[in-house]
Amino acid sequence: MPKFSFTAEKIADTLTPGQTTSASGTLTASSPTAARKAIERSLRSRGYEPVSAITITPK
């Protein structure tokens, strides 16, 4: 499976309203769409909500 890099420039902390941060990293997924879904699911499970675009690029 291909590897992807991602950057989420602005994510909101749902546990502490008003707080924002960013996230970046790499992951393995079958497609960019699958990577985006996995990233969004992971962020939400940690109490974050993407509030701007998530950039995904092949590694």
N, CA, C and O atoms as a MOPAC input file, in Angstrom:
PM7 MOZYME 1SCF
protein

 N      0.83900 1    -1.17900 1     0.00000 1
 C      0.00000 1     0.00000 1     0.00000 1
 C      0.88500 1     1.24500 1     0.00000 1
 O      1.97200 1     1.24700 1     0.57700 1
 N      0.41000 1     2.29000 1    -0.64800 1
 C      1.19100 1     3.53100 1    -0.71300 1
 C      1.22800 1     4.28100 1     0.62400 1
 O      0.34000 1     4.14900 1     1.46600 1
 N      2.28700 1     5.06800 1     0.77900 1
 C      2.42600 1     5.91900 1     1.96100 1
 C      2.05200 1     7.34400 1     1.57600 1
 O      2.28400 1     7.78200 1     0.44900 1
 N      1.47000 1     8.05700 1     2.53300 1
 C      1.06900 1     9.44000 1     2.33300 1
 C      1.54500 1    10.28900 1     3.49500 1
 O      1.63600 1     9.82300 1     4.63100 1
 N      1.84700 1    11.54400 1     3.19100 1
 C      2.11800 1    12.54400 1     4.22100 1
 C      0.87900 1    13.41100 1     4.33400 1
 O      0.17600 1    13.63100 1     3.34800 1
 N      0.61000 1    13.90400 1     5.54100 1
 C     -0.53200 1    14.79200 1     5.68800 1
 C     -0.18700 1    15.96200 1     6.59300 1
 O      0.68300 1    15.86800 1     7.46000 1
 N     -0.89200 1    17.07000 1     6.37100 1
 C     -0.79800 1    18.24300 1     7.22400 1
 C     -2.21000 1    18.77800 1     7.43400 1
 O     -2.92500 1    19.05000 1     6.46900 1
 N     -2.59800 1    18.92300 1     8.65800 1
 C     -3.86400 1    19.55800 1     9.02000 1
 C     -3.48800 1    20.88100 1     9.67600 1
 O     -3.10100 1    20.91200 1    10.84500 1
 N     -3.60200 1    21.97000 1     8.92500 1
 C     -3.12700 1    23.27400 1     9.39100 1
 C     -3.88100 1    23.79100 1    10.60400 1
 O     -3.29500 1    24.43200 1    11.47500 1
 N     -5.17000 1    23.51700 1    10.66400 1
 C     -5.95300 1    24.05200 1    11.77800 1
 C     -6.97000 1    23.01100 1    12.21800 1
 O     -7.87700 1    22.65100 1    11.46800 1
 N     -6.80200 1    22.53300 1    13.44700 1
 C     -7.77500 1    21.61300 1    14.03700 1
 C     -8.21300 1    22.19100 1    15.38100 1
 O     -7.40300 1    22.73400 1    16.13200 1
 N     -9.49400 1    22.06600 1    15.66500 1
 C    -10.05500 1    22.62200 1    16.90300 1
 C    -10.12000 1    21.54400 1    17.97300 1
 O    -10.49300 1    20.40200 1    17.70300 1
 N     -9.75700 1    21.91500 1    19.16800 1
 C     -9.84100 1    21.03100 1    20.32300 1
 C    -11.27700 1    21.07800 1    20.83100 1
 O    -11.70100 1    22.10300 1    21.36500 1
 N    -12.02800 1    20.00400 1    20.67700 1
 C    -13.43100 1    19.99300 1    21.08800 1
 C    -13.59000 1    19.88700 1    22.59800 1
 O    -14.66700 1    20.16400 1    23.12600 1
 N    -12.53600 1    19.49000 1    23.29700 1
 C    -12.59700 1    19.37900 1    24.75400 1
 C    -12.28500 1    20.70900 1    25.43100 1
 O    -12.69100 1    20.94100 1    26.57000 1
 N    -11.56800 1    21.57700 1    24.73300 1
 C    -11.24100 1    22.90900 1    25.24100 1
 C    -11.63900 1    23.91000 1    24.17200 1
 O    -10.80300 1    24.29800 1    23.35700 1
 N    -12.89600 1    24.34000 1    24.15400 1
 C    -13.36000 1    25.26000 1    23.11000 1
 C    -12.47900 1    26.50100 1    22.99300 1
 O    -12.03400 1    27.06100 1    23.99500 1
 N    -12.23900 1    26.91700 1    21.75900 1
 C    -11.42000 1    28.08900 1    21.49400 1
 C     -9.96100 1    27.76400 1    21.23300 1
 O     -9.21900 1    28.62400 1    20.75600 1
 N     -9.53300 1    26.55600 1    21.53000 1
 C     -8.14800 1    26.15800 1    21.31300 1
 C     -8.00100 1    25.49800 1    19.94400 1
 O     -8.80900 1    24.64800 1    19.57200 1
 N     -6.98500 1    25.88300 1    19.20600 1
 C     -6.68800 1    25.24900 1    17.91900 1
 C     -5.22400 1    24.85000 1    17.88700 1
 O     -4.39900 1    25.40000 1    18.61700 1
 N     -4.91800 1    23.90300 1    17.04300 1
 C     -3.55000 1    23.43700 1    16.87100 1
 C     -3.41900 1    22.89400 1    15.45600 1
 O     -4.34300 1    23.03300 1    14.65500 1
 N     -2.30800 1    22.29000 1    15.14100 1
 C     -2.10500 1    21.66900 1    13.82800 1
 C     -1.55000 1    20.26300 1    14.04200 1
 O     -1.09100 1    19.91300 1    15.12900 1
 N     -1.60600 1    19.47500 1    12.98100 1
 C     -1.09400 1    18.11000 1    13.06500 1
 C     -0.47000 1    17.74200 1    11.72500 1
 O     -0.88700 1    18.23900 1    10.68000 1
 N      0.52500 1    16.87400 1    11.76400 1
 C      1.13200 1    16.38400 1    10.52900 1
 C      1.71300 1    15.00600 1    10.80100 1
 O      1.95600 1    14.63500 1    11.94900 1
 N      1.93100 1    14.25900 1     9.73500 1
 C      2.49700 1    12.93000 1     9.90200 1
 C      2.44100 1    12.13300 1     8.62100 1
 O      2.21400 1    12.68200 1     7.54200 1
 N      2.64900 1    10.83400 1     8.74500 1
 C      2.59400 1     9.93200 1     7.59400 1
 C      1.71500 1     8.74500 1     7.94400 1
 O      1.54300 1     8.40400 1     9.11400 1
 N      1.16600 1     8.12500 1     6.92100 1
 C      0.37500 1     6.92500 1     7.11900 1
 C      0.35400 1     6.12400 1     5.83500 1
 O      0.68400 1     6.63500 1     4.76400 1
 N     -0.03300 1     4.87400 1     5.94900 1
 C     -0.19200 1     3.98100 1     4.81800 1
 C     -1.68400 1     3.78300 1     4.59400 1
 O     -2.43000 1     3.47900 1     5.52400 1
 N     -2.11100 1     3.95900 1     3.33800 1
 C     -3.52600 1     3.79000 1     3.00300 1
 C     -3.64500 1     3.36700 1     1.55300 1
 O     -2.70200 1     3.51000 1     0.77600 1
 N     -4.79800 1     2.85000 1     1.19500 1
 C     -4.99900 1     2.35600 1    -0.16800 1
 C     -5.16500 1     3.47400 1    -1.18700 1
 O     -4.91500 1     3.27200 1    -2.37600 1
 N     -5.59100 1     4.66900 1    -0.72500 1
 C     -5.81100 1     5.79700 1    -1.63400 1
 C     -5.80100 1     7.09100 1    -0.83000 1
 O     -5.89200 1     7.05800 1     0.39700 1
 N     -5.69000 1     8.24000 1    -1.51400 1
 C     -5.77000 1     9.51700 1    -0.78700 1
 C     -7.09800 1     9.68200 1    -0.04500 1
 O     -7.13200 1    10.24000 1     1.05200 1
 N     -8.18200 1     9.20000 1    -0.63700 1
 C     -9.48600 1     9.29400 1     0.01900 1
 C     -9.51300 1     8.46300 1     1.30000 1
 O    -10.01400 1     8.91500 1     2.32900 1
 N     -8.97700 1     7.26500 1     1.23100 1
 C     -8.90900 1     6.41200 1     2.41900 1
 C     -8.01300 1     7.05400 1     3.48300 1
 O     -8.30600 1     6.97000 1     4.67500 1
 N     -6.93300 1     7.68700 1     3.05500 1
 C     -6.03800 1     8.36700 1     3.99300 1
 C     -6.76700 1     9.50700 1     4.68800 1
 O     -6.65200 1     9.65900 1     5.90400 1
 N     -7.51500 1    10.30800 1     3.93900 1
 C     -8.25700 1    11.43300 1     4.51300 1
 C     -9.27600 1    10.94100 1     5.54600 1
 O     -9.40100 1    11.51800 1     6.62600 1
 N     -9.99500 1     9.88400 1     5.20900 1
 C    -10.99100 1     9.34200 1     6.13600 1
 C    -10.32500 1     8.83700 1     7.41500 1
 O    -10.84000 1     9.04900 1     8.51200 1
 N     -9.18600 1     8.17200 1     7.27300 1
 C     -8.46400 1     7.65400 1     8.44200 1
 C     -7.95500 1     8.79300 1     9.32500 1
 O     -8.02300 1     8.71200 1    10.55100 1
 N     -7.45300 1     9.84100 1     8.70400 1
 C     -6.94300 1    10.99900 1     9.46100 1
 C     -8.08500 1    11.67100 1    10.20500 1
 O     -7.96300 1    11.96400 1    11.39500 1
 N     -9.19600 1    11.91800 1     9.51500 1
 C    -10.33700 1    12.56800 1    10.15200 1
 C    -10.86800 1    11.72700 1    11.31500 1
 O    -11.17900 1    12.26300 1    12.37800 1
 N    -10.97000 1    10.42300 1    11.11600 1
 C    -11.45300 1     9.52300 1    12.16400 1
 C    -10.50300 1     9.55400 1    13.36800 1
 O    -10.94700 1     9.59300 1    14.51600 1
 N     -9.20800 1     9.53700 1    13.09900 1
 C     -8.21300 1     9.55300 1    14.16600 1
 C     -8.26300 1    10.86600 1    14.95200 1
 O     -8.22300 1    10.85400 1    16.18200 1
 N     -8.34900 1    11.98700 1    14.24900 1
 C     -8.42400 1    13.28200 1    14.92600 1
 C     -9.65900 1    13.36700 1    15.81100 1
 O     -9.58500 1    13.80100 1    16.96000 1
 N    -10.79000 1    12.94900 1    15.26400 1
 C    -12.03900 1    13.02300 1    16.03500 1
 C    -11.99700 1    12.11100 1    17.26300 1
 O    -12.53600 1    12.46100 1    18.31300 1
 N    -11.36600 1    10.95500 1    17.13800 1
 C    -11.28600 1    10.04300 1    18.28100 1
 C    -10.41600 1    10.61800 1    19.39600 1
 O    -10.51000 1    10.19100 1    20.54600 1
 N     -9.57700 1    11.58200 1    19.05300 1
 C     -8.70600 1    12.23000 1    20.04000 1
 C     -9.26500 1    13.57100 1    20.51800 1
 O     -8.60400 1    14.29400 1    21.26400 1
 N    -10.49500 1    13.90200 1    20.08100 1
 C    -11.12500 1    15.13300 1    20.54300 1
 C    -10.82900 1    16.34900 1    19.70200 1
 O    -10.94500 1    17.47400 1    20.18800 1
 N    -10.44600 1    16.15600 1    18.44500 1
 C    -10.16100 1    17.27700 1    17.54300 1
 C    -11.08800 1    17.23300 1    16.34800 1
 O    -11.51800 1    16.16500 1    15.91400 1
 N    -11.39000 1    18.41200 1    15.82000 1
 C    -12.23800 1    18.53500 1    14.64000 1
 C    -11.49200 1    19.37700 1    13.60900 1
 O    -11.11200 1    20.50800 1    13.91100 1
 N    -11.27000 1    18.85500 1    12.39300 1
 C    -10.60900 1    19.65800 1    11.36400 1
 C    -11.46900 1    20.87100 1    11.00100 1
 O    -12.66000 1    20.73100 1    10.72200 1
 N    -10.86500 1    22.05400 1    11.00500 1
 C    -11.59900 1    23.26800 1    10.63300 1
 C    -11.02300 1    23.92200 1     9.38300 1
 O    -11.50500 1    24.97000 1     8.95300 1
 N    -10.01200 1    23.32100 1     8.80900 1
 C     -9.46600 1    23.76300 1     7.52500 1
 C     -9.08200 1    22.51100 1     6.74500 1
 O     -9.16900 1    21.39500 1     7.25600 1
 N     -8.66500 1    22.70900 1     5.52900 1
 C     -8.34400 1    21.58100 1     4.65400 1
 C     -7.19600 1    20.75100 1     5.20600 1
 O     -6.28100 1    21.27200 1     5.84500 1
 N     -7.26000 1    19.45900 1     4.94900 1
 C     -6.17000 1    18.54700 1     5.27300 1
 C     -5.44500 1    18.25900 1     3.96100 1
 O     -6.05300 1    17.76600 1     3.01100 1
 N     -4.16600 1    18.55900 1     3.90600 1
 C     -3.36100 1    18.35800 1     2.71300 1
 C     -2.75100 1    16.96400 1     2.76800 1
 O     -2.10200 1    16.60300 1     3.75000 1
 N     -2.96000 1    16.18300 1     1.71100 1
 C     -2.42100 1    14.82300 1     1.63200 1
 C     -1.58900 1    14.71000 1     0.37400 1
 O     -2.05300 1    15.04000 1    -0.71800 1
 N     -0.33800 1    14.23700 1     0.52600 1
 C      0.55100 1    14.08000 1    -0.61700 1
 C      1.20400 1    12.69100 1    -0.57300 1
 O      1.47700 1    12.16100 1     0.50400 1
 N      1.44900 1    12.11100 1    -1.75200 1
 C      2.15400 1    10.81600 1    -1.77700 1
 C      3.55500 1    10.98100 1    -1.20400 1
 O      4.18100 1    12.02700 1    -1.37500 1
 N      4.03400 1     9.97800 1    -0.54300 1
 C      5.37400 1    10.04200 1     0.06100 1
 C      6.36200 1     9.34400 1    -0.83000 1
 O      7.54800 1     9.28200 1    -0.50700 1

